[in-house]
C-alpha cells in the first residue's frame, strides 16, 4: 500500500515538470544562455474549488498577445479622419475629388537682361482639380496663368503673358518604405505672348508632359516635398514657321496635413521656378520665373 501511494506521488511530481525550449523564451524577451531549462508548471488537479485552478499566462502567451496589436500608421502625409477605422496614407489615400488653389509671387527673368530690367514680382495663379482613388491613381486638370510688364525703356512697355493647361494621370509608389513618390504623364496646352520687340505669340501649342513628386522627410508634423514637370510644346507662332519650345517647372516646399469637417485638408508653402526655352530668334529666347507661393487644398 505504501509503495502504491509513493508511486502516485512521484507521478504527480513528474507531471508537474515541463521542458521549455530556450529559443521560444528568447522571442518573448528572455535572455537565456543554455539550450533548455526545466520550468515548474502547476499541474491541473481535480478540485471542487474552480477558483483554485486558474493559471497565469506564460511569457510566450503574453508575447503572442502583444504581437497581435496593431502599430500606429506613421507613413508620410498621413491624412486623419477620412474613413472610420481605416487610416489613410500615401499609398492608400482617402479617395475622392481633390481641389487645390496655388498663388505664387514670381519675377520674370529674360535671357536678355535689358528686356526684363523693369520686371517686378507679380502674382501667378494655379488651379487644380482631380480625382484620386483608394489605390493612389489620380487624374487631374491643372491651369496656370501669369502676366507681367517689363521694359528697359519706360517709354516702350513690354508685356509678357504665360499660360498653360495640363491634363495628366499619375500613380503613387514607395521605395524601401522610406521614400514616397508619384510619377505622372499627360498633355500640356500652352500659350506664350511677348508684345515687344518681337511680338511673339505662340498660340495653341500642345505637347507631351512628364511629372514627378518625391516625399520622404517629415519634421514636427510637417512633410517636405519636391515636384517637377517638363513638357515639349509644338505650335506655329504668329507670322512664323512651325516651331517648338519647352517648359520646365520645379517646386520645393513643405506641407501640413489636417482634417476640416471630416475632409482631408492641406496647406503648402513653396519656392517655385519655371523655365520657358526656345520661343523666338532661332530658339534663343529664354524666359525664367522664380518666386515664393502658398497653396490650400482639400478632398471630398
ZIUR-V920847 format. One line per field, one symbol per residue. ss: DSSP state (2 for helix, 1 for strand, 0 for the rest). psi: psi as a letter, one per 30 degrees, with the letter a starting at -180 (. if undefined). burial: # if it has 16 or more other ideal C-beta (glycine too) atoms within 10 Angstrom, else .. Layout:
# ZIUR-V920847
ss: ???
psi: ???
burial: ???
This chain:
# ZIUR-V920847
ss: 022222222222222011111222222000000001111100000000022220000022222222200000000000111110011100000001111111111111110022220000011111111111000011111111111111000000011111111111111111100011111111111111110000011111111111111111111001111111111111111000011111111111111111110011111111111111100000000111111111111110
psi: eeeeeeeeeeeeeeffkkkkkfeeeefgfljkflellkkkkkkjkklfjeffgkkkkleeeeeeeeffkkkkkglkhkklgekkfjkkaeeiljlakkkkkkkkjkkkklejeeegfgklklkkkkkkklkklfggkkklkkkkkkklklkfjffiljkkkkklkkjlklkllkjggfkkakkllakkklkkkjekffhkjjkhkkllkllkkklfkkkhgkkklkklkkljkkajlkgllkalllkkkkkkaklkkakjhgkkklkkklkkkljjkhflhggfjkkkkkallllkllk.
burial: ...................#....#................................#....#...........#####.##....####.#####.#.#.#.#.#.###....##.##..#.#.#.#.#.#...#.#.#.#.#.#.#.##......#.#.#.###.#.#.#.#.....###.#.#.########..#.###..#.#.#.#.####......#.###.#####.#.#.....#.###.###.#.#.#......###.#.#.#########....#######.#.#.###.
